[in-house]
Amino acid sequence: MKIMVAVKRVIDYAVKIRVKPDKTGVETQNVKMSMNPFCEIALEEALRIKEGGMASEVVAVSMGPAQCVDTLRTGLAMGADRAIHVDATGPLYPLSVAKLFKALVELEKPGLLILGKQAIDDDCNQTGQMVAGLLGWPQGTFASKVVLDKEKQLATVDREVDGGLETLCMDLPAVITTDLRLNQPRYATLPNIMKAKSKVIKKYTPQELNIEIKSDLEVLQVTEPPKRKAGVIVSSVDELIDKLKNEAHVI
Amino acid sequence: MQKWRATCRLLLNSYSSKSRFDHPPSNPISDHSTTISRSSSGFESWTSRIHYRHFATAMIQRNPSFSTLNSDDINHFKGILGDKNVIEDEDTLLFANTDWMRKYKGSSKLLLQPRTTQEVSEVLKYCNSRRLAVVPQGGNTGLVGGSVPVFDEVIINVGSMKQVISFDKVSGVLVCEAGCILENLVSFLDNQGFIMPLDLGAKGSCQIGGNVSTNAGGLRLVRYGSLHGTVLGIEAVLANGDVLDMLGTLRKDNTGYDLKHLFIGSEGSLGIVTKVSILTPPKLSSVNLAFLACKDYSSCQKLLFEAKRRLGEILSAFEFLDNESLNLALNHLEGVRNPLPPAMHNFYVLIETTGSDESYDKEKLEAFLLRSMEDGLISDGVIAQDINQASSFWRIREGVPEALMKAGAVYKYDLSLPVETMYNLVEEMRTILGNSAKVIGYGHLGDGNLHLNISTPQYDDAILAQIEPFVYEWTSKQRGSISAEHGLGLMKANKIFYSKSHETVQLMASIKKLMDPNGILNPYKVLPYSIVSYI
């Protein structure tokens, strides 16, 4: 069975973000970019499944400009067997990504598609669900545990939901999106980095996949949240009541 | 970094909540060490054994020419600083009287917190006239007992002077007060696109005034050099209250004797640093970090040699730790895991590169590492793929001192030695001590700086006798420094002759006499007692 893993190149989680002065987006020039943390977890899970003997190949996929290849190299260094880069400039919203994945899945025919639950730049949490819908595949989202049954071709997924944990059982092929507690991703070791240099990254364009990228969404404005005002120490109960009444207007 | 702060707060909390031991007698001629066991509330239940030792190395007596505090003094200070900044509260004093390693404890009855240079000046002027000894204090993270009183010296803590005065975005010159915490300065500069030229594990608590006064080294010295190079100006207050404004922001200024260098590294014994002007390097976007395993020490050395050549200008840190250090860190620190696949390695090296072009640097680093691996210098390694991974690698190296504290008592030595023979000392020490103690070595290999640490369950003078003076003599024979970056403080006040000649020390004593005739600034420290006469 082949596993396809989606990895997204995003601004590094530890970077302090700055909004561009023209409010069209976030400053990305000269900012450290890395693999989305949830995608790392997705890739780690795929690698563990392969190491457990349940899969034969792990394919990492990334979509975007040329620099996505760096992220794919990281994926290959972690242990993915090969990679696919869908070269697309311009904004890629979840629905477009989902359609592109549908096309790739029809080409590669994996038994499992694993994605991170959301990307830390847009926090959409949509792509996995949309792909599953387009493919007509079952989905196990927010996975905190994944157990595969090779013979019965089933996946049992523990999901982190608001009320606790929900366990679902689904037929393969299926879409799984990973949550934080699923695993701790491995580091890229030097021998693997060396091997990764000879692994293949195949490039596609959206035209080759017969997908037209158009978006129904338009970003109007990106602003910082209002700065939290400093607290004030009041000197008496009367002053507190006065402030609650006249400033905060809550009584 | 947050964990460092948390540890400090933990100590503070455990001190203020369950303090049960008595004030030690102020005459430390007695030769015993006391251990108290207690467990800290709230946090993970590790038992912290608080040790304080009376400095058994030499008999120090309180200098009789110093006056004792009286209520007139307290009132005078309250007049200068206001009631709130004159602290006699025992719990706070306990924390201010004890060093980070919990090895040294003074018995000061007064903590002063001036907010301006003027206040520092008035306080010192008064203390000088009354012949009251003082201890300048910042973050109190020093490792040689230089930041806490020996007897009842008045503690002058500049922590309240924490303003950033100015920052020039073009030149990168930062002017700030001495009480600014290093990590806060790093955050401030981060917003401007700059970084501090020094970085050390204590950054969450240490203050820039203290860093400058001790000429702190740290992890990036191999790239940015020492504070003697990056500090452009200092404002300091002398013992008699005179304010010395040498707060230049000029890169080049050859007008007269460059006195600021006297204050950098003199550990508060020549004056109290109140403002610092420092040249900050631009923050470069591409930072890469590799955690590597080497099979023996000579591989580490060769790796350093190669790194300086092949990585050249982008090399920004080169640290090493031995297997025992790594195990200590893994065992005692939380949330820390071995970056490498489990295997027996003997040494670990951290190499960091900082440059302006991400892909170029990464290629350069990867090429260097792969080649080193082919040459057999590295047996395994990982490269951090994002900032979080990099932080977790650094956590291991920066957390070793913390892990040592949790493991029990620690004898800490900070030595500059020729790189070729550095680790021999660790091995010899191990042979001498055998099973009675755990000997670990780690440090700034890039600068030839070894941190030799001997970990024992409790402080034990028998073990100390096997360590000293052996370590100092060994270092002296190699013409090394018995204190690479930690300073002399109290711990090594009498040891300077292992690394400096008699004539040199004589001149130091003359300068001290000139600048502080009454000897009130941080007495009993830095220079040997026999040399500095207070009369």
Interface residues (C-beta under 8 A of the other chain):
Chain A: D12 Y13 A14 V15 K16 N30 V31 K32 S34 M35 P37 E40 D70 T74 A77 Q184 Y187 A188 T189 L190 P191 I193 M194
Chain B: D190 N191 S285 S286 V287 A290 F291 L292 R337 P339 L340 P341 E358 S359 E366 L369 L370 M373 I378 D380 G381 V382 I383 A384 Q385 D386 I387 N388 Q389 S391
